[in-house]
Amino acid sequence: MTTAAADLSVFVDRKPGWIVELSVEAPTEELDRALQAAGQRVGARLRIPGFRPGKAPALIVERAVGWETLRKEAVDELIPDLFARAVVQAGVEPVGDPSVTVETVERGQPVKFTAQVTVRPEVDLGDYLSQRIEAYPTEVTEADVDLSLEEVRRQFSDLEDVDRPAQAGDVLRCVLVMRRGSEVLSGSAEERDLELDRERLIPGLVDAVLGLEAGAERTFPLSLPADYQQEELRGVTVETDVRLVAVRERKLPPLDDELAKRAQTGSTVEEMRELHRGELIEAAARGDQERYQNDVLAALRDRVTVDIPELMIERDLDRQVAELEVRLAALGIRFEHYLEYSGSTAAKFRQERHPVAVQRVRLDLALNALAAAEQLEVDESQVEREAQRIAEGRRVTPGQRRRLHVAARQDLLRQAAAGRAVEIARGDV
């Protein structure tokens, strides 16, 4: 397919796997302007006798640096600009960097090049307007309120030192450090409180310190669970050092009007109960809303028909690795060491996360398609604020700023599409 305009001629050859080859031809005037601009840029970096920086004529600059140098400078700016215009003219949306073959860049001749690039695939939403998801609101019971009030009693409890071995429910004053070899993964040499509650602590930690008395030390292995808060440490076995400073017993205050006043939650127990009941209902509603949206998006993701280019999956895997490296760096752990600790490799890590990448890309494509189908738009000022927020504290080039603007628009459109998907699932069509 060939598309032509006053400036560019673009032939589009669609290949399997959502790869498009663009054959682009631009008039010689495009090269003339690029050479003029290249001469000014190169000239600004040179000291040419008789001319101020950047003021020497292009011909003088060319004599000074040579045709090949000037042409390369021009091509480096011209080809990306022509490619960007060509994809808009051809109506395709690249999802990666192109592979470019420059054919002709000579004075007096049209500029010719070909570019192969992976493009965003078409998505079939099916009859998305018929999708309905039932909501299941969470009921807040009196038992839930009782648990919340027990937490208040804990907050206002007193800790008393006891001269005996540690028991379940005690609060230990201790130094706790988790490490792998010489590398500290969690904890420090500072003292901390550790409540011996099996429901709150890592499995095995409570049993490992039961029976210890003040002044005791112990080292033991501990396997971090699959739901450990730091994803990068899940499944890792660590050496745990504990030094016990004191064993303390928690003394809970009575659940009475005085406790309600101390907690500033009313003047009576009943007022305190009502306040906590209301807070629990609000929290349950927020959780229900989040779960409902997740259910809706999962259903939307699973119903679409799309052939995902492998490049998009690989790019998502790259993002997952980069995100993990940032989290590990905050812990002082190198990615290579993390792989060693977990008995994995970079290839195995990517293979294990491949299904997650497929799901993430599939959802993004579904939301993009929904936004297009519903003709959703976002406010330009909101896009600009979001782009500025992302760029805050970073030095970005004009090109990076344009890409941030595109990314911000895409994120906001997906948020709008997610909201629309929830409306449809509720029947608010």
N, C-alpha and C positions, 0 to 999 in steps of 0.2 A: 504494500500500500504506500502510495506517495502522497505527501501533503506539501503544498507549496504556498508560499506567501511572498510578499514583496522583498523580503530579505533572505529567507532560507528555503532550500529545497530539502525535504526529509523523506527518505524511503524507509518504511518500517517493515522489518521481517520478523515475524513472531515465531519463536522456536519452542520446542517442548520444555517443560519445567519452568514456565513463566519467565523465560529469557527472551529479550527483544534485542535485535540488532538494528541500530539506526545508521543509515548512510546519509551523511549530512554534507551539503554543499552550500557555501556562503560566497557572496560576491567579493571581488577583489578589494572593494572599498573597506570591507571589514578588516582585512589585513593592513591596509594603509593606515587606518586609525590606530590599530594595535601597535604597529611599528612606531608611529609618532609618539604614542604614550610610553612605549618601551624605551625610546630614545631619551625621553625626559627623565624616566626613572633611573636609567643607567647613567645618564649625564649628571644627575644629582649626586652620584657616588664617585664621580671622577673629578680630578683637578685638571682642567684643560686650559692652557695659557690663553689669556685674552677674554675668557668667559667666566661669569659667575656660575656657581654650581646649579645645574639644571637649566641653564640658559643657552647652552651651545646648540646649534642646529642639529637635527637628526643626522644629516649627512656627515657632519664633523664627528659626531659620536660614533657613527658606524665605522668611520675610518680608524678611529682610535681603538675600538674593541673588536672589529671584524663583523662580517655579515652573520656568521653562524651564532655568535654570542647574542647579537641583537635579535635574530629570528627566534632563538630559544626563549629569550625574555618575553617576546611578544606572544609566542605560542603558549607559554605557561599561563598567561592571563586570558588569551583569546579562546582557546579550546574549551576550558570549563564554562566560560560565558556562553559560547555557542551551544554547548551540550545542554545547559540549563534551559536555553530558549527552545532548543529542538524538542525536548521531552514535553514541554508545555504545548508546543505546536502539534506534536503527535498525540497528545492526550494520554500519555502513560505516566505512571508514578513509580520512579525507581525506589528500591528498598536497600540499595547498596551502592558502592562506588563502581563506576563503569570501567571496562577494559577498553582502552582507546588505541586505535591504530591511525596515525596521521599519514595521509597519502600525499597531499599536495599543499605546500605552503611556500609559494614563490610569487614574487612581484608580477603583477599583471595577469595572474591566473586565479581562478576561484579557489577558495580554501576547501579542501576535501578531507574528510576523515570518517571512520566508522567507529561505533561504540556499542559494545555488548554490555547489557545490564539486566539484572534481575528486577522484575517489576512486581508491584502488589497484585496478588491474584484476585480474581472475581469471587464473590461470596454469594451463595444462594441462601437467603434467609428463610425460604419456604413461607408458609402462612404464619408469619410471626405474630400477626394481630390476633390470632386465636389462642395464643399461649396464655394459660391461666395457672397460677400457683397459689395453693391454699396457705393461709397464714395460721400459725399455731401459737397464740399468745401464752406467755409464761404466767402461771398463777403464783402469786406470793402468798405463802401460808403463814400461819401463826408460828410454826416451827422455824421458818426463815427469820421472822422477827425476833424470836428467842435467841437464835444464833447471833444476830446482829447486836443484841443487847449484851450477850456474853462477851463479844469483842470489846464493848465499852468497858465492861468490868475488867477485862485484861489491861486495857489502856490505863486505867486508874488503879491498878493493883500495886502492891508494894513487894519488893524483893528482899528476902531476909537470908543472910548467910547461914548455911547449915554445915555442921561438921560431920559429914557422912558421905558415902559413895553416891555418885550421881544416879538419879532415878528418872524414869520417863516423866515428863512434865516440868522438870527442873529447868532453870535458866543458868547456863554456864557462862562465866566470864573466862574467856580463853583467847588464845592465838591460834588461828586456823589458816593453813596454807595448803593449796592444791598445786601440785607441780608435775611436770613430766621431764624427768632427768633434772637438769639444772635450770630449766625454764619454768618460771612461776606462771601458772595459768589463772589463778584466782587467789585472793586473800593477800595479806601483808603481815608484817611483824607487829602491827598494832593490835591491841586487845579489842575484842568484840563480844557482844552477847549472842548466845546460841541457845535457843529454846528447844528442848528435846521433845519435838512433836513430829511423829512419823508422817502425819498428813502434810506437813509443810516442808520437811527437809528431804534431801536426796535419799532414796532408798539405801539402807545399809549404814548411813551415817550415825543415826541414833544408837543402833546396836553396837557400833564400834566404840562408842565412848561411855556406854552404860557401865557403872561400877568404878569409874575413875574417881579419884579424890583430888582435892586441891594440891597443886604441885606436881601432879603426874604428867608424863608425856607419852605419846603413842604415835606410831607411824603405821598406816595401813592402806591397802589399795582400795579404790572406790571407782566403780563404773558409773559414768554419768548417764542418766536415762535418756530414752529416745525423745522425751518431751522437755529436755533441759532448755532453759530460757535462752541460752546462747547456742543457736543452731550449729555453729561451727564446731562446738565441743560435744555434740551429741554422740553417744556411743564410745567416747574416749575413756580409757582407764587411766586414772591419775593416782599418784602417790599423795596421800594426805597426812600432813603433820599437824598434830594438835598438842597444845600445852595448856593445861588447866590451871587457871589462876584462882577461881573460887566456884563453889557450888551454892546456888541460891534457889530458894523455894518461893513460888509465887503465892501471895496472899490476896485473894480476890475480895473486893468490898461488897457489901450486900446490895442487892438490886432494890433501891428505895428512892424516896424523893430527894434525899441528899445527893445521891449519885447523879440524878437528873440535873440538879442545880450545878454540880461540879462540871458536868459535861456540857453545860449551857444548851441543853436540849429540852428545856421546859422546867416547870416547877414541881411536876409530879411524874411518877413512873408512867402513868397513862399517857401524859403528854409526850413523854419520851418515846413510848411505843408507837404513837401515831406518827411522830416525826420520822422514825426509822421505817415504819411501814410505807410512808409516802416516798422516802428516798429509794427503798427497794423496788417499789412499783415503777418509779421513773427509770431506774437502772435496768429493770427487766424490759421495759418498753424500748430503751435504746438497744439492748442486746437483741431483742426480737426484730427490730428494724434492720440491724446489721445482718443477722442471720437470714432474714427474708430476702434482702438484696443479694446476698451471696447465693441463695437458692435460685433466685431469678436469673442471675448472670450465668450460673452453672447450666441452667436449662437452656438459655439462649446459646451459650457456647456449644452445647452438645447437639443442638438441633440444626445448626448451619451445615451446609455442604461446601467444602473448600479444599483445594489441593494446595497445601502449604509448601512454598519453596524451602528447600533445606537451608538456604542461606539465612532466611529469617530465623530459623530455629537456632542455627549456629550463633547468630548475633545475640539472641536472647541468652544462650549459654555463656557467651562472653560477658554479658552484663551480670549474670549470676556470679561468675568468678570474680569480677571486679568488685561487686558488692561485698562478697565474702572477704576479699583481701582487705577492704576498708575496715570491716568489723574485726578481723584478726589483727590488723595493725594497731587498733585501739587497745588490744590486749597484749601487744608486744610480741605477737606470734607471726612468723613468716608463713606464707601459704605452703611452701615446700615442707616445712616442719609439721604443719597441720596434717598434710597428706601422710607424712611418715607416722605421726601419732595414731591416726585412724586406720592405718594399714591400707591406704588407698593409693591411687596414682591419678595424675591429671586426666588421663584417658578414662579411667574408671569413674572418676568424679563426674565428668561430662556425660558419660553413658547413664549413670544413675539419675541424673537430673534432666535427661532428654525428655521423658514424659511430661515433666513439669513445664519445660520450655514449650513443648507442643501445645499444652493447655493454655499457657499465657498468651502465646502468639495467636492461637485460635480465638480466644476471647477478644483480644485487641481488634482482630479483623472483623469479628462479629459486631463489635461496638461501632467500628468505622462504617460498616455497611448499614447499620441501623440509623446512624446519624445522617447518612446520605439519603436513605429511604424516607426518613421523616423530615428531611430538609431542615435539620437543626442548624442553628447559627449561634455564635457566641459574640459578645460585645467586644469590640476591638480594644477599648480601654482596659477591659478585664484581661485580655490577652497580653497587653503591654505590661500591666502590673505583675502578672504571673511570670513573664519573661525576666522582668527586673528582679523579682524575688529569687529566681533560680540563679541569676547572674551575680547576685549580691556578694560582695567580697572577693570576686574573681576578676581578673584582667582578661577581657575577651576582645577578639578582633571583630571587625565589622562582619566578616563571614560567619564567625561563631555566633554573633548576636542574631543574625538572620536565622540561623539554624535553631537557636533557642526560641525565637519567636514562633517558628513553625512547630517546634515540639510543644510549646505552651498552648498553642491553638489546638493541637491534636489532643492533648491531655484534657483540656476543658470540654472539647467536643465529646470525648469519651465519657466524661462525667455526666454531661447532659444526656447522652444516649443511655447511660445506666439508669438515670432517673426516669427517662421515658419508658425503658423496659419494665421498671417497677410499676409505673402507671398502667401499662398494658396488662401486666400479670394480674393486677387487681381489678381489671375490667374497666378502667377509666380511659377507654379508647376515644 
